[in-house]
């Protein structure tokens, strides 16, 4: 399947991805404090499975904590 698919939101405290995702997926942080998400490492592309998704969530959280600690995510 290609094209645009509906967004799925993963809550900040959630570490286990929803089982209904169809991979590959893209991940983007949602925050009004971060108008340029890629500048702070808030985007991950080409995630191929649940394990990669968990790692990408952790990388994004760590990157934002380092580059934009004032941001609410």
C-alpha contacts under 8 A as a table, 3 or more apart, distances in Angstrom:
res1	aa1	res2	aa2	distance
10	X	14	X	6.22
10	X	17	X	7.18
10	X	18	X	7.88
11	X	14	X	5.18
12	X	73	X	6.86
14	X	17	X	7.44
15	X	54	X	6.49
15	X	57	X	7.81
16	X	54	X	6.88
17	X	21	X	7.92
17	X	50	X	6.37
17	X	53	X	7.16
17	X	54	X	7.05
18	X	21	X	6.26
21	X	25	X	7.97
22	X	25	X	7.13
23	X	47	X	6.93
23	X	48	X	5.39
23	X	49	X	6.04
24	X	46	X	5.47
24	X	47	X	5.14
24	X	48	X	4.51
24	X	49	X	6.84
25	X	45	X	6.66
25	X	46	X	5.75
25	X	47	X	5.14
25	X	48	X	6.77
26	X	43	X	7.46
26	X	44	X	5.70
26	X	45	X	4.41
26	X	46	X	5.91
26	X	47	X	6.19
27	X	42	X	7.97
27	X	43	X	5.60
27	X	44	X	5.01
27	X	45	X	6.37
27	X	47	X	7.91
27	X	56	X	7.74
27	X	57	X	7.84
28	X	37	X	7.40
28	X	42	X	5.67
28	X	43	X	4.47
28	X	44	X	6.51
29	X	37	X	6.84
29	X	42	X	5.22
29	X	43	X	6.58
29	X	60	X	7.59
29	X	73	X	7.13
30	X	34	X	7.84
30	X	73	X	6.38
31	X	34	X	5.46
31	X	35	X	7.66
31	X	71	X	7.29
31	X	72	X	6.32
31	X	73	X	5.23
32	X	35	X	6.46
32	X	72	X	7.78
33	X	70	X	7.97
33	X	71	X	5.17
33	X	72	X	6.43
34	X	37	X	5.57
34	X	71	X	6.78
36	X	39	X	5.58
36	X	40	X	7.35
37	X	40	X	5.71
37	X	41	X	6.49
37	X	42	X	4.70
37	X	43	X	6.41
38	X	41	X	4.98
38	X	42	X	5.17
38	X	43	X	5.47
39	X	42	X	7.31
40	X	63	X	6.41
40	X	64	X	5.81
40	X	67	X	5.77
40	X	68	X	6.87
41	X	44	X	7.87
41	X	60	X	5.86
41	X	63	X	5.66
41	X	64	X	6.65
42	X	60	X	5.30
42	X	61	X	7.92
42	X	63	X	7.42
42	X	64	X	6.90
43	X	60	X	7.16
44	X	47	X	7.21
44	X	56	X	6.54
44	X	60	X	7.88
47	X	52	X	5.82
47	X	53	X	6.02
47	X	56	X	7.86
48	X	52	X	6.38
48	X	53	X	7.61
49	X	52	X	5.43
49	X	53	X	6.21
50	X	53	X	4.93
50	X	54	X	6.26
51	X	54	X	5.29
51	X	55	X	6.41
52	X	55	X	5.09
52	X	56	X	6.03
53	X	56	X	5.01
53	X	57	X	6.14
54	X	57	X	5.18
54	X	58	X	6.35
55	X	58	X	5.13
55	X	59	X	6.18
56	X	59	X	5.00
56	X	60	X	6.08
57	X	60	X	5.23
57	X	61	X	6.17
58	X	61	X	5.17
58	X	62	X	6.14
59	X	62	X	5.18
59	X	63	X	6.00
60	X	63	X	5.08
60	X	64	X	6.13
61	X	64	X	5.34
61	X	65	X	6.13
62	X	65	X	5.04
62	X	66	X	6.26
63	X	66	X	5.17
63	X	67	X	5.96
63	X	68	X	7.93
64	X	67	X	5.07
64	X	68	X	5.03
64	X	69	X	6.24
64	X	71	X	7.53
65	X	68	X	5.74
65	X	69	X	4.51
66	X	69	X	6.01
68	X	71	X	5.62
